Amino acid sequence: MVSSFTLSKIPQIIFGPETTEELPSIIKKFGHAVLIITGASSFKSSVKGKNLLNNLESEKLEIYRARIIKEPSPTDIDEIVREYFHKSVDVVVAIGGGSTLDAGKAVSAMLISGEKVKDYLEGVGTKVHPGIKLPFIAVPTTSGTGSETTNNSVISEIGERGFKRSLRHNNFVPDYAIIDPTLILGCPPEITAACGMDAFTQLLESYLSNKANLLTDSLAIEGLRCIKTSLLNAYKDGKNIKARTSMAYAAMISGITLTNAGLGVIHGFASSLGGFTDIPHGKVCGTLMGVTNRMNVEVLVEENNDNLALRKYATVGKIFAGVTGRDYKYYAEALIDYIEELITTFKLPRLGDFGVKVEQLDKLITATSLKNNPVLLSKEDLRNIILSRI
């Protein structure tokens, strides 16, 4: 019997190589004045990026431009909104990595009112956003956050009272998501690894989540198969279009599964750490992925050697181990061993490399959410996880 579930809205998805050729006609469905938000420089300086932007300029569109150079802060969003509030923008297009897409999503949500985004952030602001926004088109150039299919925009403010929180509403899902794997061919190995580990974490955590359902499980498992066949290949050969396409699909799917099933303690750590220090989100997830899942499995085995979460770990472990006839614990540990091999191969940094200190642990642990994690970890468990990666 299939249990009841709900599915949040998803964008109109256009997936496949060279699909960005459809971008001009999609923009024109909403009007002619377009605000294009890109990253720091890598996309705009690439041949593919230059051609795409030149094509848009040849379409007689009224084009405004903005840039996001790192994970967006409230100040970044407010400055763009203030600059373009009186420009009669018809549609916002974000072309870039997860930070760029999150910024575009937030700008499209705030340009209607011109208010400050911080007032509407979960756990920070005091206002509830009505969900009214400008049309928004997401065009990812990395395979990681899945922001092209999520209903939230992650905004960070770093410092002693820092935070990493979401601007969220079901209406904030992009109107269109154009996923063109050819845009990702030039992504450097380091970014490929960090983004890939983020997608891997999101798929695994949403699969293990206590909010998961049959549909999210089905999607997550297929995404995890893509991770197994393609992440290392994309890292080793960035021009491998087959691997890039598979990873683009995995990232896109991870956005759908996390929106509907939620995430676990790794993303809880990523949220709290993101307010303390300027550490890339994918690197937080990647560096913590091995030790955190090992802790989860140890606690699960201690509590009950035959529970749903452990069986799910084993299901994923079979995909990565490639052998049959073993018990749940073997497959769960095989999965974690594979993850730890990736961490070594990708040379993922430790938290201490970004300034995380032992004396910050109590505050960090207090701010870390265990929501949707498949097992309840103690404060001592959380402390040991962070200590092992400092």
C-alpha positions in Angstrom: 0.0 0.0 0.0 1.3 3.5 -0.9 1.2 5.9 2.0 -0.3 9.4 1.5 2.0 12.2 0.6 2.1 15.7 -0.9 4.4 17.1 -3.6 5.4 20.8 -3.7 5.3 22.6 -7.0 8.2 22.3 -9.3 9.4 24.5 -12.2 8.7 24.0 -15.9 11.9 22.0 -16.4 13.8 22.2 -19.7 16.7 19.7 -19.5 19.4 18.7 -21.9 22.5 19.9 -23.9 22.0 23.2 -25.7 18.6 23.9 -24.1 19.8 27.5 -23.2 19.0 28.3 -26.9 15.4 28.5 -25.7 16.1 31.2 -23.1 15.3 34.2 -25.3 11.9 32.9 -26.3 11.1 32.1 -22.6 12.1 35.5 -21.4 9.8 37.1 -24.0 6.8 35.2 -22.5 7.1 37.6 -19.6 8.2 40.8 -21.3 11.3 42.6 -22.6 13.0 44.1 -19.6 15.2 41.4 -18.0 17.5 41.6 -15.0 20.3 39.0 -15.5 22.2 38.0 -12.4 25.5 36.1 -12.9 28.4 35.0 -10.7 31.7 36.8 -10.2 33.3 36.3 -13.6 33.9 32.7 -14.7 30.7 32.3 -16.7 30.8 35.7 -18.4 34.4 35.1 -19.4 33.7 31.6 -20.9 33.0 31.1 -24.6 29.6 29.6 -23.8 28.8 32.5 -21.4 29.8 35.2 -23.9 27.8 33.6 -26.7 24.7 33.2 -24.5 24.8 36.8 -23.3 25.5 38.1 -26.8 22.5 36.1 -28.1 20.3 37.8 -25.5 21.6 41.2 -26.5 20.8 40.5 -30.1 17.1 39.8 -29.2 16.4 43.5 -28.6 15.7 42.9 -25.0 16.2 45.7 -22.4 18.9 44.1 -20.3 20.0 45.0 -16.8 22.9 43.2 -15.1 23.9 42.3 -11.5 26.6 40.1 -10.0 26.9 37.9 -7.0 30.5 37.0 -6.0 29.8 34.7 -3.1 27.0 33.3 -1.0 24.4 36.1 -0.9 24.0 38.3 2.1 21.0 40.5 3.0 23.1 43.5 2.0 23.8 42.0 -1.5 20.1 41.4 -2.1 19.0 44.7 -0.8 21.5 46.6 -2.9 20.3 44.9 -6.1 16.7 45.5 -5.2 17.3 49.1 -4.4 19.1 49.6 -7.8 16.4 48.1 -9.9 13.3 48.7 -7.9 12.2 51.6 -10.2 13.4 50.0 -13.5 10.1 48.1 -14.4 11.9 44.8 -14.7 9.6 42.1 -16.2 11.6 39.0 -15.4 14.7 37.9 -13.4 17.2 35.4 -14.9 20.0 33.9 -12.7 22.8 32.2 -14.5 25.4 30.6 -12.3 26.0 28.3 -9.3 23.7 27.8 -6.3 24.6 31.2 -4.7 23.7 33.0 -7.9 20.4 31.2 -8.2 19.6 31.8 -4.6 20.3 35.5 -5.1 18.1 35.6 -8.2 15.3 33.9 -6.4 15.5 36.4 -3.5 15.7 39.4 -5.8 12.6 38.2 -7.8 10.8 37.9 -4.4 11.8 41.3 -3.1 11.6 43.6 -6.2 7.8 43.8 -6.0 7.8 45.5 -2.6 11.4 46.8 -2.3 11.6 45.8 1.3 14.6 44.5 3.1 15.0 40.7 2.7 16.2 40.2 6.3 12.7 41.0 7.6 11.4 37.9 5.9 14.1 35.3 6.7 13.1 32.2 8.7 14.2 32.5 12.3 15.5 36.0 11.8 12.8 38.3 10.4 9.3 39.0 11.8 7.3 39.3 8.6 5.7 36.6 6.5 6.2 37.0 2.7 2.9 36.9 0.7 4.6 34.9 -2.1 4.2 37.6 -4.7 7.2 37.8 -7.0 8.5 38.6 -10.4 8.8 35.8 -12.9 12.1 34.0 -12.3 14.2 31.7 -14.6 17.0 29.6 -13.1 19.9 28.5 -15.3 22.5 26.5 -13.3 26.2 26.3 -14.3 27.2 23.9 -11.5 25.7 20.6 -10.3 25.2 20.9 -6.6 22.6 22.8 -4.6 19.6 22.0 -6.8 18.4 25.6 -6.2 16.8 25.5 -9.7 14.0 23.3 -8.3 13.7 24.5 -4.7 11.3 26.9 -3.0 13.8 28.7 -0.8 16.7 31.1 -1.2 19.6 30.7 1.3 20.9 34.0 2.7 24.0 34.3 4.9 25.3 37.0 7.3 28.7 36.1 8.8 29.9 37.2 12.2 29.4 36.7 15.9 25.7 37.0 15.5 25.7 35.6 12.0 23.2 33.3 10.4 22.4 31.2 7.4 18.7 31.2 6.8 16.1 30.8 4.1 13.6 33.1 2.4 10.9 30.5 1.6 7.5 30.2 -0.1 6.1 27.7 -2.4 5.7 30.5 -5.0 9.4 31.1 -5.0 10.1 27.9 -7.0 11.5 29.2 -10.4 8.9 29.5 -13.1 11.4 27.9 -15.5 14.6 25.8 -14.8 16.8 25.5 -17.9 19.4 22.8 -17.1 22.0 22.7 -19.9 24.9 20.4 -19.1 27.1 22.1 -21.7 27.2 25.2 -19.4 28.9 23.0 -16.8 31.7 21.6 -18.9 34.2 24.3 -17.8 33.5 23.9 -14.1 36.9 23.4 -12.3 37.6 20.1 -10.5 37.6 21.7 -7.0 34.1 23.2 -7.6 32.9 20.0 -9.3 33.9 18.1 -6.2 32.3 20.4 -3.6 29.1 20.9 -5.6 28.9 17.1 -6.3 29.3 16.3 -2.6 26.5 18.8 -1.8 24.1 17.0 -4.3 25.2 13.7 -2.8 24.5 14.8 0.7 21.1 16.2 -0.2 20.0 13.0 -2.0 21.2 10.8 0.9 19.8 13.0 3.6 16.4 13.4 1.9 16.3 9.6 1.3 17.0 8.9 5.0 14.8 11.7 6.3 11.9 10.8 8.6 9.7 12.9 6.2 10.6 10.9 3.1 7.9 9.2 1.1 7.7 6.7 -1.8 8.0 9.4 -4.5 11.0 11.2 -2.9 12.6 7.8 -2.2 12.3 6.8 -5.9 13.7 10.1 -7.1 16.6 10.1 -4.5 17.7 6.5 -5.4 17.9 7.4 -9.1 19.9 10.5 -8.2 22.3 8.4 -6.0 22.8 6.0 -8.9 23.9 9.0 -11.0 26.3 10.1 -8.3 27.9 6.6 -8.3 28.3 6.5 -12.0 29.3 10.1 -12.7 30.7 12.2 -9.9 34.3 10.8 -10.1 34.1 10.9 -13.9 33.0 14.5 -13.9 35.8 15.4 -11.5 38.5 13.6 -13.4 37.3 14.7 -16.9 35.3 18.0 -16.8 34.6 17.7 -20.5 32.8 14.4 -20.2 29.3 15.4 -21.3 27.8 12.1 -20.3 29.0 12.5 -16.7 28.1 16.2 -16.6 24.6 15.5 -17.8 24.1 12.8 -15.2 25.4 15.0 -12.4 23.1 17.9 -13.6 20.2 15.5 -13.3 21.3 14.3 -9.8 21.5 17.9 -8.6 18.2 18.9 -10.1 16.5 15.9 -8.4 18.2 16.7 -5.1 16.4 20.0 -5.1 13.0 18.3 -5.5 13.7 15.7 -2.8 15.0 18.1 -0.2 12.1 20.4 -0.7 9.6 17.6 -0.1 11.5 15.4 2.4 13.8 17.8 4.2 17.4 17.3 5.2 19.4 16.0 8.1 22.1 17.0 10.5 24.9 17.6 8.0 22.8 20.5 6.6 22.0 21.5 10.2 25.8 21.9 10.7 26.1 23.7 7.4 23.5 26.2 8.4 25.1 27.0 11.8 28.6 27.0 10.4 27.6 29.3 7.6 26.8 32.0 10.1 30.1 31.6 11.9 32.6 31.6 9.0 32.9 32.2 5.3 33.1 28.5 4.3 31.6 27.3 1.0 28.5 25.2 1.6 29.5 22.3 -0.5 32.8 21.9 1.3 31.0 21.9 4.7 28.8 19.1 3.5 31.6 17.2 1.9 34.0 17.3 4.8 31.3 16.3 7.3 29.6 13.6 5.2 31.8 10.6 6.2 32.0 11.1 9.9 28.4 12.2 10.3 26.9 9.2 8.5 29.3 6.9 10.4 27.9 8.3 13.7 24.3 7.9 12.4 25.0 4.2 11.6 26.7 3.5 14.9 23.8 4.9 16.8 21.3 3.0 14.6 23.1 -0.3 15.0 23.3 0.2 18.8 19.6 1.0 19.0 18.2 -1.7 16.7 20.0 -3.7 14.1 16.9 -4.0 11.8 15.3 -0.6 11.5 14.1 1.4 8.5 16.9 3.9 8.4 19.6 1.2 8.6 17.8 -0.7 5.8 17.9 2.4 3.7 21.6 2.9 4.4 22.0 -0.7 3.2 20.0 0.0 0.0 22.2 2.8 -0.9 25.3 0.9 0.1 24.5 -1.9 -2.3 24.6 0.7 -5.1 28.1 1.8 -4.1 29.5 -1.5 -3.0 28.6 -3.6 -6.0 28.5 -6.9 -4.1 25.6 -9.1 -2.9 24.9 -11.4 0.0 26.0 -9.2 2.9 24.1 -7.8 5.9 22.7 -4.3 6.5 25.7 -3.2 8.6 28.2 -4.3 5.9 26.4 -2.2 3.2 26.0 0.8 5.4 29.7 0.8 6.2 30.6 0.2 2.6 28.7 3.4 1.7 30.6 5.4 4.3 33.9 3.9 3.2 33.2 5.1 -0.3 32.3 8.5 0.9 35.5 8.8 2.9 37.5 7.7 -0.2 35.9 10.6 -2.1 36.8 13.0 0.7 40.4 11.9 0.4 40.4 12.0 -3.4 38.8 15.4 -3.5 41.2 16.7 -0.9 38.3 18.4 1.0 39.5 20.8 3.6 39.0 20.5 7.4 36.8 23.0 9.2 39.9 24.4 11.0 41.2 25.6 7.6 38.3 28.1 7.6 38.8 29.3 11.2 36.5 27.1 13.1 37.8 26.8 16.7 37.1 24.3 19.5 35.9 27.2 21.8 33.0 27.8 19.3 31.6 24.3 19.6 29.0 24.9 22.3 27.4 27.8 20.5 27.7 25.9 17.2 26.0 22.7 18.5 23.2 24.7 20.1 22.5 26.3 16.8 22.5 23.0 14.9 19.2 21.4 13.9 18.6 17.7 14.0 15.3 18.1 12.2 14.6 15.1 9.9 17.8 13.3 10.8 17.0 9.5 10.9 18.3 9.2 14.4 18.6 11.4 17.4 22.2 12.3 18.1 23.4 13.6 21.5 25.3 16.8 22.0 28.4 14.7 22.7 27.9 12.9 19.3 27.6 16.3 17.6 30.7 17.5 19.4 32.7 14.5 18.4 31.6 14.9 14.7 33.0 18.5 14.6 36.1 17.7 16.6 37.0 15.0 14.1 37.0 17.4 11.2 38.6 20.5 12.8 
